[in-house]
């Protein structure tokens, strides 16, 4: 049995979880509402403030889905109660970020600025302290969407291994390589 899949998801007060006949789970909470389609083979039971998952067989596919949907449900419940925040840091001379509404204007050392549109489900803010690196903050209730948008922003200029310049997550450690002279 999956160690993650066999644990029930505890539903806090103020959150409602419903599952339709088409296996679409809806989680409503104080911060909003999220929906997730669940594989037809996985059986979902909602009772006594807990959501539990069972699988029909021990096939590899069923075992994988068992833990996956339990984790996704846990993330949905946490999202509608607390929400998620992801911060990115721009490291490099002249790297800047400015946000206006849900549009981020990035200066990442290219010949032109990059205009990046953030989905309307997320809130974005930028901060530039004197003597500090610019920081982009993404907030929302959908963990998957925040992670995807943050990864796309990071992919615009990944941290390079020699000087560490680029877009990175706050707290991310980039292993630096020795330069050409150190190889002799």
N, C-alpha and C positions, 0 to 999 in steps of 0.2 A: 504494500500500500504506500502511496506517496505520502511522505512526511508532511509536505505542505498541503496537499489536497485533502488529507483527512481532518485537518484542523478547521473548525467552523469559523466563519467571519462573523464577529460580533457587531450587531447594528446598534449604534448609539441612539439615544432619544432624539427625536426631531428628524430622523431619517427613515424613509420608507423604501422598501425594496419590493418590487413586484415582478413576476415572471409571467409572460403571456404564453399561449399555446404554441406560438411560433418560436419559442425559446429566445425571446427578446427580453433582456433584463433592464428594468428602469429603476434608477436610484435617484430619489429626490431628497434634497437636504436644504439647509439654510442658505448655502451659497449657489445652488442651482440644481440642474437636472442633467443626468448623463444616461445614455443608452448603450447597451452592448449586446450583440448577437452571440448566443452561446451554441456550441456544436450540439446537434440533435441527439448524439449518443450520451452526452453527460446529463445526469439527472440532478436538478436543482430543487432543494426544499427550503422554504422560508417558514420558520416557526419559532416562537418564543424569543424573538429578537436575535435570531441567529440564521445564517445562510449556510447550508451544508451541501456538499457535492459528492456524488457517487458515480462510479464508472461501471459499465456493464461487464467488461472482461479485463484481462491483464495484457492485452495487446500493447505493443509499444506506443501506438498512436493514442490509445485511450489513456495510458499512464501519463503521457506527455500533456494531454488536454486536461487531465484531472487537476494537476498542480497549476497549470497555466490559468484556467478560469477562476480558480480560487484566488490567485494573486491579482488578477485583473479586477475581480470584485472587491478585494481589499483596497486596491488603489482607487476605485470608484467611490467607495464609502469615505475614505480619507479625503478625497478631492472635494466632495460636496460638504464636508464638515470643516476642514481646515484649509484646503487649497494647497497649491504647490508654488514654489518660487525657485527660479533658476537664474543664476547670475553669471555673466560672461565679462571677461576683462580684456581690454585691448592693450597689448604691449608692443611698443614701437614708437620711434620718433615721428611725431606728426600724425599719429593715429587718433582719429576723433570719431565721436558718435553723437548724433542729435536726433531726437524723436519729436514728431509732431503728429498727434493722434496715434494712429497705428502704423505709421510709416517711419522707418529708421533710415537716416542718411549717414553712411559710413565712409570715412576717409581712411583707407587701409594701405596707402602707399602706391596705389595704381595711378595711372594718368587721369582717371576720372573717379568721381564719387560713386558709391554703390547705393542705390535706393532700394530698400528691402521692405516689402509690405508684410506686416504681421497679421495673422488671421484675427477676425473681430472677436473671437472667443477669449483672446488673451489681452492682457494689459501690458504695455511696455513703457519703461522709463529709462532715462539715461542720466548719469551723474558724472561730473568732471570736477574733482577737487583739485586745488592747486598743489602741484608736486606729486599727485597720484595718477594712476592710470585710469582712463575712462572705463566706466562700468555700465553694462546694459543689464537691466533687470526685467525678467519675464515672469508674469503672474497669471494664474488661471486655475481651473478646477480639473482639467484633463491632463494627467501626467504624460500620457503618450504624445499628445499634441505639443506640450511644452518641450519635451525631449527632442522631438522631431525638428521643431523650429530652432531650438538651440544648436542642434547638430548642423543644420543648414547654415546658420550664422557662423559657426566655427569653421565650417568647410569653405567659407569665402577666403579665408587666409589662415590655414592651419599653423600652429606653432612650429617653427623650423628648429632643427636640432643643434644648430651651431650658436646662434645668439638667443634663441627662445622667442623671437618676435612673432607676433600673430595674434589671433583671437583664441583665448582659452577659457575654460571654466574657472571660476574663482576657487582656489584651493587645488587645482590640477598641477601635478608636478611633471615637468617636461625634462627628460633626461638629456643632458647636453653632451655632445660629442667633442672630442679634441679636434683641433684644426689640422691643416695639412702639415704644419711644421712638426707637430708632435709625433707623426708617424715614423720618423727616421730614427 
